Amino acid sequence: MPISKIAVVADNSSKAQAALKELTKRYDIVEITKRRMNAQAIVVLGGDGFMLQTLHEYMKVKLPFYGINCGSVGFLMNQFNLENLIERLERARHSVLCPLHMFAKRANGKSIQALAFNEVSLFRQGRQAAKIRVSIDHVVRLKELTCDGILVATPAGSTAYNFSAGGPIIPLGANVMALTPLVPFRPRRWSGALLPHTASVNFSILEPNKRPVNAVADFTEIQDVTDVI
């Protein structure tokens, strides 16, 4: 289906704002709202972080997102180019991003759910290392991981915190996710694993009162967790 109307969102950087003004002059830009969407695609001007923010904000409108890099790394974005935008949108190769669905149980008994396009991360809250039991598909794989934390990253998030922590870069089309420890003390030589995207990963916090842990799903942070799936 030919694309005739697009919505554009831009971050606050000077490069993104200048690009927004230029695109507004050249194309039929549709105002973006959460209730009604007349556009056929959403063009995102910014970096990876802004793309992630936009995905969370507008994922329910069920339209394709096309990123133009106005940031630094731009792993999720296309090269900066404002020429022939409609033609490039129509020729673009689609990649489907499947977010992680996190269920976190807190020490007070409350449960919280959140979605993560990049990663779900666990971090120690205090000065002592966390102790975490890791189960994959209901089978205990690590009885006790002593560490600063651990994360599960999607292919889209593999170049972010996962890569900084020594995890692998995963192609967007790969049906795997990275399980990466953060500063592991014991087992010292364990560097993580690649898991099928269908795997269920369960983190059980050992000694949660003495060694409190928080969980983060992209922008959602939850303190004092006892179990994270």
GIWO-V513230 format. One record per helix or strand. SS is the DSSP state (~ for helix, > for strand). FROM is the first residue (numbers start at 1). TO is the last residue. If there is no record, write none. Layout:
ss->SS from->FROM to->TO
ss->SS from->FROM to->TO
This chain:
ss->> from->6 to->10
ss->~ from->14 to->26
ss->> from->29 to->29
ss->> from->41 to->46
ss->~ from->48 to->61
ss->> from->64 to->69
ss->> from->78 to->78
ss->~ from->85 to->91
ss->> from->100 to->106
ss->> from->111 to->116
ss->> from->119 to->124
ss->> from->130 to->136
ss->> from->139 to->147
ss->> from->149 to->153
ss->~ from->161 to->164
ss->> from->176 to->182
ss->> from->186 to->186
ss->> from->193 to->196
ss->> from->201 to->206
ss->> from->213 to->217
ss->> from->220 to->222
ss->> from->225 to->228
